Amino acid sequence: MPNVSTFNDFTDGVRVLLDRTAAEKQYTDQGPDGPNELYEFVQHMAGGHGHALGEIVYKARRFAAKGNCEDLLKIAAWAFLIWRFARPNIPVADLPDYESHDDYFDYEY
């Protein structure tokens, strides 16, 4: 059977980066949904999400040049952090049901 990558494999890889790797690097030991003082500090000092966006651009360029799929996981991890800290603290369960893809992106947080 060929080696088939799955969405679960992808999200598991992102979770490892946001959970174990972040703890090993002492970014946070509270997991992806816990406090992340380092991210918030850098966000405050940089005046927004510029550092995280720069990491995404760097990882995308490196992936294009070298083809290391771990860079794609890192892009997703950085995107999650931006998403988490850019939107209001509204639990996803409390968001309205979306009839379509466009409804999700048209919703004003």
Secondary structure, DSSP 8 states (H G I E B T S, - for coil): ------HHHHHHHHHHIIIIIHHHTTS-SS-TTS--HHHHHHHHHHTSSHHHHHHHHHHHHHHHHH--THHHHHHHHHHHHHHHHHS-S--GGGS---SSHHHHHH---
